[in-house]
Amino acid sequence: MVQYNLDSDVTNEPNLICAFTERLDTVNCLKIEDELFNKVQESKTPVVFNLQDVNYVASAFLRICLKVAKEVSPGNFSVINVHPNVKKVFKIAGFDKQISIT
């Protein structure tokens, strides 16, 4: 469902990369929320959610994103590889103004 990887980006700064592999509906989000948030708290690094293999997100996933964004310092959370339909959900919710979404 979710794979975690501590990796460095082009600035050689470590990031916690969370790659999701299924629909992020309410049921799946409830399964991963606690573990995911614990990983974020443990890592103490910027967090990147990779949604390359995701074509659906529920409001439960938006809640997870908001929770993570509040946990890390401003500017240390981003969502990458977002499919156009999923990006619309983030925009409608206004998250594109608070979180880096590409």
One Martini backbone bead per residue (centre of mass of N, CA, C, O) as a GRO file, in nm:
protein
  102
    1MET     BB    1   0.060   0.060  -0.024
    2VAL     BB    2   0.329   0.164   0.134
    3GLN     BB    3   0.644   0.319   0.072
    4TYR     BB    4   0.957   0.361   0.231
    5ASN     BB    5   1.208   0.633   0.186
    6LEU     BB    6   1.535   0.734   0.246
    7ASP     BB    7   1.629   1.026   0.066
    8SER     BB    8   1.804   1.214  -0.171
    9ASP     BB    9   1.836   1.503  -0.323
   10VAL     BB   10   1.995   1.752  -0.500
   11THR     BB   11   2.079   1.876  -0.199
   12ASN     BB   12   2.143   1.627   0.000
   13GLU     BB   13   1.874   1.597   0.140
   14PRO     BB   14   1.680   1.436   0.342
   15ASN     BB   15   1.397   1.221   0.263
   16LEU     BB   16   1.066   1.121   0.299
   17ILE     BB   17   0.946   0.864   0.099
   18CYS     BB   18   0.601   0.820  -0.010
   19ALA     BB   19   0.473   0.540  -0.179
   20PHE     BB   20   0.182   0.489  -0.356
   21THR     BB   21  -0.034   0.192  -0.483
   22GLU     BB   22  -0.331   0.296  -0.429
   23ARG     BB   23  -0.620   0.367  -0.345
   24LEU     BB   24  -0.723   0.662  -0.146
   25ASP     BB   25  -0.936   0.565   0.042
   26THR     BB   26  -1.079   0.544   0.342
   27VAL     BB   27  -0.992   0.257   0.413
   28ASN     BB   28  -0.688   0.282   0.340
   29CYS     BB   29  -0.627   0.528   0.522
   30LEU     BB   30  -0.694   0.388   0.794
   31LYS     BB   31  -0.462   0.173   0.767
   32ILE     BB   32  -0.206   0.403   0.737
   33GLU     BB   33  -0.205   0.655   0.924
   34ASP     BB   34  -0.041   0.580   1.180
   35GLU     BB   35   0.218   0.477   1.046
   36LEU     BB   36   0.278   0.728   0.880
   37PHE     BB   37   0.295   0.934   1.114
   38ASN     BB   38   0.524   0.791   1.265
   39LYS     BB   39   0.735   0.821   1.040
   40VAL     BB   40   0.734   1.127   1.033
   41GLN     BB   41   0.820   1.172   1.330
   42GLU     BB   42   1.090   1.004   1.312
   43SER     BB   43   1.249   1.147   1.070
   44LYS     BB   44   1.295   1.466   1.070
   45THR     BB   45   1.204   1.525   0.768
   46PRO     BB   46   1.126   1.575   0.478
   47VAL     BB   47   0.817   1.527   0.289
   48VAL     BB   48   0.719   1.281   0.033
   49PHE     BB   49   0.450   1.233  -0.190
   50ASN     BB   50   0.400   0.958  -0.408
   51LEU     BB   51   0.136   0.945  -0.681
   52GLN     BB   52   0.190   0.772  -0.942
   53ASP     BB   53  -0.022   0.511  -0.852
   54VAL     BB   54  -0.260   0.735  -0.831
   55ASN     BB   55  -0.631   0.799  -0.912
   56TYR     BB   56  -0.734   0.824  -0.599
   57VAL     BB   57  -0.887   1.053  -0.356
   58ALA     BB   58  -0.981   1.113  -0.040
   59SER     BB   59  -1.049   1.304   0.232
   60ALA     BB   60  -0.865   1.131   0.413
   61PHE     BB   61  -0.603   1.212   0.263
   62LEU     BB   62  -0.619   1.513   0.311
   63ARG     BB   63  -0.594   1.488   0.616
   64ILE     BB   64  -0.312   1.366   0.614
   65CYS     BB   65  -0.173   1.600   0.474
   66LEU     BB   66  -0.240   1.813   0.687
   67LYS     BB   67  -0.103   1.670   0.925
   68VAL     BB   68   0.183   1.668   0.802
   69ALA     BB   69   0.213   1.973   0.744
   70LYS     BB   70   0.195   2.044   1.055
   71GLU     BB   71   0.444   1.871   1.154
   72VAL     BB   72   0.609   2.013   0.960
   73SER     BB   73   0.776   2.238   0.828
   74PRO     BB   74   0.755   2.483   0.633
   75GLY     BB   75   0.817   2.341   0.311
   76ASN     BB   76   0.840   2.005   0.405
   77PHE     BB   77   0.597   1.944   0.194
   78SER     BB   78   0.517   1.707  -0.072
   79VAL     BB   79   0.353   1.645  -0.394
   80ILE     BB   80   0.402   1.393  -0.639
   81ASN     BB   81   0.295   1.265  -0.928
   82VAL     BB   82   0.015   1.396  -1.020
   83HIS     BB   83  -0.273   1.342  -1.133
   84PRO     BB   84  -0.505   1.543  -1.272
   85ASN     BB   85  -0.755   1.446  -1.103
   86VAL     BB   86  -0.611   1.478  -0.829
   87LYS     BB   87  -0.532   1.774  -0.854
   88LYS     BB   88  -0.821   1.883  -0.846
   89VAL     BB   89  -0.877   1.809  -0.553
   90PHE     BB   90  -0.661   1.993  -0.431
   91LYS     BB   91  -0.769   2.257  -0.554
   92ILE     BB   92  -1.058   2.256  -0.439
   93ALA     BB   93  -0.935   2.246  -0.135
   94GLY     BB   94  -0.666   2.448  -0.143
   95PHE     BB   95  -0.376   2.297  -0.129
   96ASP     BB   96  -0.204   2.451  -0.353
   97LYS     BB   97  -0.141   2.696  -0.139
   98GLN     BB   98   0.018   2.502   0.094
   99ILE     BB   99   0.121   2.286  -0.120
  100SER     BB  100   0.338   2.105  -0.300
  101ILE     BB  101   0.209   2.034  -0.638
  102THR     BB  102   0.326   1.792  -0.917
   0.00000   0.00000   0.00000
